């Protein structure tokens, strides 16, 4: 209530009024505040909303929330695909796991001082320290989050966001000579990080060095003595949005009969969902030589599962 009284006075922090004073009431020019109050047509709920928004923005800007959290700066850290930024559509991901519309991200970007990470062949931030230090740096944390699988813990099935994870020496443990290099580190929440070890029931991890999952952390649950080794697993949660997007594009092509991306020269992608050779008994069976479209195949699989 006190915060709303100080930050939510009529005429103050009004985003629809370019001449509205910002900040707490005590810092505003009295005449400008009076004039802005006469123009202010917001409801009490709208005024409180704008007051909270302004107070939080000020807290982030002046550093009162602290300087680091598990190695990350206490600032807005957002990851987005360049293609989504270009077409001004889609979703970005924050380090806390929140999805943010690209249009909102672009609107926010005009008022912030961004760190831009573009990964191709080189980077200007120090990412390789060898044995020179044990703990990951802020730059390594930012780069880790910006990787395609960096928004959650790398342990299979874990959904802890980047703000709750540590950088784990995944390829070789620090105590065994592991390096604090970005290509040997992987995000791991504290619980899973403590579960890595040599004993049965603990996990062994390594970084994939080749193939489609190159650079990602593989987890293997150590088997009991004499038992066959368990398979390695990846956390596929970060892949879900891209798989859904690819499936949506396939559905759109199936419905409209064309490439919906605007690039008519790009070859058609293979269906994301395989053509299935079964069909629920309640629906007509396949005729000889007939195949179902990806949309029909997806529907069939959903019906069979449910």
N, C-alpha and C positions, 0 to 999 in steps of 0.2 A: 504493500500500500504506500509506503514511503517512497519507493522507487517511482511508482506511477505519479505520485504527487510532484516529484521533482522533475521527471523526464516527460511527463504526459500533460503538462499544462496546455490549455488551448493555444493554438498557434505555434507550438514548439514541435520540432522534428516531424513536420508534415511533408511526406514525400511528394505530394501533389502540388505543393507550393514552392517554387524555386527560391522565393525570398524568405522562406520560413527559417528562423534561427534554429541551429542544431546544438545538441549537447544538453547538459542540465540547466534548469531554469536560472540558477544564479550566475551563469556565464553569459546569458543573452542580453542584448541591448534592450532596455525596457520599452522604448518607443517602437522599435522594430517588432518586439513581441506583441505589443498591444495592437499594432496594425495587422500583424499576421493572425491574431486571434479573431479580429473582426471578419477576416476572410475564411476562417476555419469552419467548415460545415461537417466535420467528421462526427460520428457517434462516439460515445464513451468507449465502446469496445474497440473501435478503430484507433482511437487515440492511445489506448493502452497497448494495443498491438504495435503501433509505431514507436511508442516509448520503449518497449522491451527490445524491439529490433535495433533501435539506436543505441541503447545501453550495452547490448551484447556486442555490437560492432565496435563501440568505443573500447570495450574490454579487450577485444582481440587486437585492436590497433595499438594500444599503449603498453602492452606487455604485462598487464596486471594478472593475467592467467598463468604466468610463468614463462620460462624460456625453453623447456623441453619436457617431453612426456615419452618415456621409454626410448629416448634418442631422437624423437621427432619434435620439431618446433610446434608450439601451441598456436598454430595458425590453420587456416583452411588449406587442406592438401587435397587436390582434386585431380583425377586421372580421366582423360578423354581420348578417343580415337581422332586422329587428324581428319579422317574422312567425314566423321560426324560434325566436327567443327566447320568444315568447308560447306556442308549442306545445311548447317544450322538445325539439325534434327538429331534425335537419339537421346541417349542418357550418358552422363558421366558418373563416376564413382568417387566418393570421398573416402578418406582414410578410416573413417568410422563405419564404413559399409553403407552409407546412405546413397541412394540413387538421386541424381540431380539432373533435371532436363537441360539439354544443351543450351536452349534459349536463355534460361536463367543463369547458366554459367557465363555466357557471353555478356549478359547484362551486368553481372557482378565483376567481370574482369576489368571493366572500365574504372573501377574504384580501388583496385588492388595493385600490388607490386609483385607480379608472378615470377616464380622460378619456372623456366620452361625446359623440360627434358625431352630431347628428341634422340632416339636411339637408332644409329645406323652403323657407323664404323668407328667412331671415336667419341670421347667425352672429355671435358676439361676439368672435371672434378676428380679428386684423388680417390680411387676405388680399390687400389691394391696396396696392401701394407705388409704382406708376408707374415713374418713372425714379429714385426715391429710393434704391434699392439694387439690386444685380445678382443676388446669390445669394438663393435661396429660404430662408424661415425654417422653423423647426421646425413652427410651426402650419400653414404651407402644405404641408409634407411630409406631416403627419398627415391633412390634408384631402384631399390628392391620393390617398393610399393608400385612404382611406375611400370614394372614388368607385367606381362599379360596375366600372370598368376599371383601377383604380389598383394592383392587386397585382402587375403585371408591366410590363416595358418596353412602350411603345406601338408600337414598330416591328413591322410585320407578321411573325408567326411567332416572335418572340423570347419566351423564357420566363424571362428574368432577373427575379428577384423584387424587391420594393420595397426591400429592404435593399441591393441592388446597383445601384440606379438613381440618376440625377440628375434634377433638374427642368429641362427643356429649354424655352427660349423658342420655343415651337412656332409661334405665329402670326406673329411677326416677330422675327428675331434681335436680340439686345441691341445688337450693333454697328450695326444699321440702325435703331435707335430703338425696339426692342421693349420692352414693359413687363413688370415683375415682378409681374404680377397673376395671381391664381389661375386665372382663366378664359382666360389666354393661355399657361399653362404645361402641360406634359405630361411624364409619366415617360419617361425614355430612359436606357438603360444607357450607360456610357462609350463603348463601341465605336460604337453607333449615333449617339450624340450627336456624335461626331467625324466621322461620315459625312455630316452635313448641310452643304450648300454649294450653290454655283451651277454647278459644273462637271459635265459629263457623267459619269455613274457615281456621283455624289453624290445626296443626297435633298433634296427640297423638302418642307416640312411646313406644315400650317395646321390651325387648329381649326375643326371643323364648327360653324356657327352656327345651323343649323336642321335639321329632320328627326329621325328616330328616333335618330341617332347624334350629336345636338347635344352639344357639349362635348368630343368625342373628337378625337384627333389623327389626321389623314390624312397618309399618307406617299406621295410620288410619286418614283420613280427618274428622275432627269434623263436625257432621251434625247440621243442624238448629234445634232449640228447637221443639220438637214434631215429628220430622222426624225419620224414622228408622235409626239405626246406619249404617254407611258405612263399607264395608269390609276392612280388613287389607291387606296390600300389601307389597311385598318384591321387592327389585331391582334385577331383574333376569339377568341383563347385565353380571355380572361376570360368570354366568353359561353357556353363549353362546359357548365359545370355547370348553368346555368339552362336551356339547351336540353335537356340530359339529364333534368332534373327535370320539365320540361314534357312531354317524351316519356313519362316514366314515369307521369305523371298520366294521359296519354291512354291508355296501355296498361291502367292500372288501370280506367279508365272503360269501356274496351272489354271487359275481362274481366268486371267486376262489373255492367256495365250501368247505372252510376249515377255521380254526382259523388262522388269519394272524399274530398274536402277537408272534408266535414262541412257545407258550405253548399249546401243543396239548392235555394236560390233563385238561385244564380249561374248565368248561362247557360253552356251547354257551349262550350268552346273549340274552335276549328277544329283539325283534325288537324295535328300538327307535321310529319308526313311526308306528302307529297302522294300521292294515289292514282296508282299507276303503270299504264301501259297495256301493259306487257310482263310476261312471266312466263317463268321458265326452262323450256327444252324438256323437262326431266325431270319437270315438274309439269303438271297439267291446265291447258289454256289457258282463257282467259276465255270464258264463254258470251255471246252477244249480249245487251247490256243489263246485264251483271253488272259490279259493281265490287268490289274487294277492300277490306277494312277496313284501318285504319291499321296494325294489327299485321301483317296479311298483306302489305301493301305494303312495310313495313319489312323483313320477311323476304325478300320477293322481291328488293328492292334489294341486300341483303347477299349473297344467293346469286348474283345476277348479277355483282356486283363480285368475288366470290371464285371 
